[in-house]
């Protein structure tokens, strides 16, 4: 800053910083590898080298590995170098991807074990990436950085399906799994070092639990975090899961084709890209309320599916939902990095991923029988109400208005911008 002998980076794009570019590429590679595995295995089902039942078990094993690793890795990433945790997790996932390729069409047991290990690597790197971002990027530009990271993830999900399907036609499923392994290697090698390296002795089971509980106590110090996490978990476990099950049904039964399914998913991704572009620069005065309002608009997705509306309205609802989810995600990540004590950031971030991502499969498991029992329309109606209501309830928590316990901290940060 002027007068301090330090460079003024306020107006300099974070994408011009080599350390962040390395982090951005590594995060993008891990996100693409995470997305690609179920898609590639789905191609294996189409080609007849993977059974439908085996696919379900393999993906379930990956989810179990993720859920087991997330809380453990949150503790480890706070005790040691976040960079080292990412390197180890990426390497483990790369080796596991090779294991899945070796077991393909030969050993379902090997595929299941390797998928569990891959999920553990995926779960281990998520809180470490979140904490490393706070170390690499200064507070003034973290919202811009988080927006750039989510733009990369959304962009890959938009263009990757067609590219992967085309590549699969040329090289086959086993080769695609090796490509997934290479992506994990990129994710392991490229991210930069962050803050000072922390060293500690390996925690025993009791110490591991105690340090995770310390992260829980830190989360409790931030009522806005608990309220926002509850709202996010509700939206994912109900609205996201319900539309995941109902959208293919509505597309096939009401419109007789997959056009609605493809259009809605593409619209959601495009909306998320627009939302990330918007929030990269937008700084609303009541950032928390604006973010929760963005989360609430996901309710328009199940609402559109339950009403007799044209295809264009359903697609538009998904575009709006995509915009809204990034209006929530980017300020949410930024506030967590700003407000949580740095030495506990990975542990608190692990809670975020554990609940928001972990409960999605549970929601999917419950929504399907609920639709069979009560019908699509009542289930979608309840889910839409919950999507609107949960963020509204979270907004009633006083610190949720700014995603900060003390308003003065937000004012100071805003003046620094």
N, C-alpha and C positions, 0 to 999 in steps of 0.2 A: 504494500500500500504506500501512497505518497508520504514521504517524511519518515518512513520506518526502515527504509533500505530494502524492503521486500517488493517484488514485482506485483503490480496490480493485475489480478487475473479475473476481476469481476466480469468483464465483457468478453473474455477469451473463451472460445468454445472448448468444452471438455474433450471433444474429439480431436483437438490439436495436441493433447497431452499423450506422449508415448505410453506412459504407464497405464492410463485408462484405456487406450486403444488395445493394449495387450489383454487387459481385463475384459474388455468388451468382446474381443474375439474368443477368448476362453469361455466366457459365459454363453455366448452364442453357440459355440460348438457343443457345450454340455446340454443346452436346451434342445438343439437339433438332434443330438444322440438320444436324449430322453424321449422325444416325440417319435423318433424313427423306429425304435424297437417294436412297439405294437403294430405299427403300420407294415413293417417288413415281415413280421410273423403273419400278419393278415394276408400278405401276398403269398406266403407259404401255404396257407389254407387254400387259397385259390388254385395254386399249382399242385395241391395234393400232397405236399411233403410234410405238412403239419396238420394234425387232426383238430377239429373244432374243440373237442374236450381237452386235448393237450394244450391248446392255446389258452383256454381259460385258466388252467392250473398254472401254466408258466407265468401269465400276467398276474395271477394272484400271488405267486411266490415273489415276484418283483415288488408288489405292494407291501407284502409282509417285511421284506428286507428293508424297504424304505422306512416303514414305521418304526422298526427296531433301531435303525441307525440314526435317525434324526435326533432324538434326545441325547444319545451318547455322543454324537459328533458335535453337538452344541457345547457340551462340557469340554471336550477335547480341544475344539477350536478356540476356546477362551483360555486354555492352559498353555497351548503351544502356538506356533506360527500358523495363522490362517492359511498362508500360502502352502505350508507343508501338508496341511489337511487336504487341501484341494489336489495337490500332487498325488498324495496317496489314494484318495478316493477316485481320481481319474484313472490312475494306473490299475486299480482293482477292477473298475468297470470295463476298462479296455480288455483285460485278461478274461473277464467274465463273458464279454461279447464273443471272444474267440471260442470259449467253452460252449456257448449256445450254438455257434456255427458247427463245431465238431459233433455235438450231440444231435444235430438236425437230421431227422430221418433214420437215426441209429439208436440213440439212447434218450428217451424222454426224461429219465431220472437225471442225467447229466444236464439237460436243458433246464430242468426245474431248479436244481442247485445253483447253476450258473446265473439264472434269472434272479434268484434271491440275492446272490452276491452283487449282481449288477444294480439291483434296487438299493442295496445297502450303500454302494458307492454313490448313487444318485442322491440318496438321502443325506449322506455325509457331506457332500459338497455344497448343498443349498445354504445352510446357515453360515458356512465359511465364506462363500461368495458374498453374502449379504454383509457380513462383518468386514470383509476385505474392501468392499466398496467404500465404506466409511473411513478406512485407513488411507486409501489411495486418493480419494477425491475430497477437496476442501468443502466445508459446510455450505458455502455460498452456492456451489454448483452441483450439489448432490441431487437436487430434483431434476436438473437437466441430465445428469448422468443416469439416474434411474429411468428417465423417459427414453434415453438412448438404448439402454439395455432391453427395455420391454419392446421397443420398436424392432430391434433385431430378432427377438423371439417371435413376435407376431409376424414379421416379414417372412421368416423361414417357414412358419406353418401355412402361409399363404401360397408360397411357390414350391415348397418341398414335395407335396403329394404327387404332382405331375412329374417332377423331375425324378423322384424315387421310382415311380411306376415305370418311367421310360428306361431308367438305368437297370431296373429289375428285369426288363425284357431283354436287355443286352447281356447281363452278367449273371443273373440268377440270385436266389435268396441267400445262399451261403456267402457269396461275395459281398452282398449288401451288409450282412452282419459283420464282416470284416471291416467294411467302411465305417460302420457304427463304432467299432473298436478304435479306428484311426481318429475319429472325432473325439473320443474320450482321451486319446493321447494328446491331442491338441489342447483340450481343456485342462489337462494335467500340466503341460509344459509351459504354456504361454503366459498365464497370469503372473504379474510382478510381485515382488515382495512388498509388504505393507509397512506396518509399524514395527517397533522393536520386537525382536524375537523373544518370545516367552518360553522359559524352560521350567519344567516341573516333573516330579516323579510320577510314574504311572499310577492313576488312582485305582484303589481297590473298589469292589462293588459298593461298600458302604460309603466311601468317599464320593463315588460317582453319583449315588443317589443324593447325598448331602449337597453336592455342588449343583445338581439339577434343581433341587429345592431352593437353593439360593437364587437361581434364575426365576423361579416362580415368585419368590418374594419381591424381586425387582419388578416383575410384571405387575404385581399387585400395587406397587407404588404409582402406577400409571393407570388410573381408572379408565381413561379414554382408550387405552390399548385393550383392556379386557372387554370393554363394551364393543369396540370395533371388531375385535376377533370373534365375539359372539355373533355379531351381525353378519360378518363374512362367512362364518361357518354355517349359519342358517341358510344363507342364500345359496351356497355351494351344495349343501346337503339336501336342499329341497328344490329350489328353482333350477339350478344347473343339472341336478340329477334327473328331475322330472322331464325337462326338455330333452335331455339326452336319450331318454326312453321314448317319450311321446313324439318327438319330431319325426323319426322314421315312420312311426305308425300313421301320423297325420298325413305325411307326404305320400305314403302308399295308398291309404284307405280313402282319403278325401280327394286327393288330386290325381291318383292313379299313376304316379311316376316319382322319380327321385329328384325332380327339379326343385321342389321346395326344400328338400334336405340340403342339396348342394348350394342353393341360393342363400339359405339362412346361414349356413356355416361360413360361406364366403363373406356374406354381409357382416357377420359378427367379427371376423378377423379384420376386415376393412375398417369397421367402426373402431376396433381397438387401436389400429394404426392411427386413425384420426384423433382419437382420444389422447394417445401418447404425444402426438405432435402438438396438440393444444396445451396439454398440461406441462410441456417442457418449458413454456414461457409464462403461462397463466399463474398468477399468485392471488387468489381470492382473499378478501379480508378475513373471512371465516373459513379457513381451509378445511377444517374437519367437517363442518356441516356440508360444505360443497362436495367433499369426498363421499360422505355418507349418502347424500342425495344421488350421486353418480352410481353408488352401489345399489340403491333402491330401484333405479330404473330397469334393472334386470327383470323386475316383475312384469314388464311389458312383454317379455318373450313368452312365458306361459300363458299370459292373458290373451295374446294374439292367437296362440294355438287353440285355445278353447272357444274362440268366437268364429262365426261364419264370415270370414273376411277374405278378400282377394290375396293372391300370392304376394303381391307387392307390399301389402300391409305387414305380412309376416316377416318378409325380408327386412323391411324398414324397422320393425320392432327389434330384430336382431342387430341391425346396425346401431341403433340407439343403445341397446344393451352393451355392445362392444365398446362404444364411446364411454359409457358410464363406468364400466369395470376398470378402465385405465384412469379415469378421473379419480377413482378410489385408490387403485394400486400404487401409483407413483407417489402421491402425497403420503400414503400410509407407510411405504418403505422409507421415505425420506424422514418422516417424523420419528419413526422407530430408531433410525440411525442418529438422529439429533438428540432425542430425549433420553434414551436408555444409556446407562452407565457403560462406557466403552468396554470395560473388562468383562461385562456380562452380556454384551450384544448378541453373540452367537447363541447363547442359551435362550435368550428371549426370542430371537428369530426362529429357533428350533420349535418353540411353542406355536408360533404362527404357522409354520409348515406342517407341524404334526396335526393340528386341529383342522386347518382349512383343506389341506390335501388329503389328510388321513381319513376324514369322514366322508369324502366324496364316494369312495367305493361302498361304504355303508349305506349312504343315501340311495345309490343305484340298486343295491340289494333289496331295499325296502320299498322303493317306488314301484318296481315292476309288479310284485304281488298286490300292491295297493291298487294299481290300475286294473289288474285282473278282477279284484274284488269289488271295487267301487265304480270303476269306469274312468275313462280318460278325463272327461270334463270336471268332475268333482275334485279329482286329485290335482289337476292343473289350477283350479280355482283356489284351493287351499294353499298351494305353493305360491301362487301370485300374491295372495294376502300376506303370507309370511315374508316374502321378499320385500314388500313395501313396508311392513310393520317393523321388522327387526332393525333396519337402520334408523327408523324413526325413534324407536325406543332407545337405541344407542345414543342418538343425538341429545336425549334428555340428560345424559351425564354431563355436568358442567364443563369438565376439561375436554369434552369431545368437540367443542366448538372450534378450537384451534389445534387439536391433537397435541396439547401441552398442558401440564399441570399449572404452570405459572405463565400468565399472559406476557409478562415482561420478557421472558426468554424468546417468545415469538417476535416481539417488537424489536429486540436487539438484532435477531437474525435478519429480519426484514430490512432494517436500516443498513445492515452490512451489505445487502444486495444493491 
